[in-house]
């Protein structure tokens, strides 16, 4: 599947879901869970598969926010793009020289970003329920899709 199609599929899935931020957070947490499961294991294929899953997820996020029409402010977009470049380099290094320590870095990044997305989703849900009908929709922090 080409990158543009992955990004489109990602955006489409967000519109189908109940909450884009929550979906993004869950994807990051699932990738973190798989990375964590691969730490200390003897199964090198599980280690590589967990890294590839996380790398694909971040590639999709990167493609989504760097595309035209991203609603994110430039500073946030640049920060996420810089983080995704770090993840690219770190993943290549972790594939070349396997280490549980290298996976822990990625796990912590995913968990921290997921926590921020969930906090934003909760705040958006509270904000939306407090606003009268006809107010402006809320966009996802990473994907930028309308969620309310």
Beta strands, then each sheet from edge to edge (+ up, - down):
end
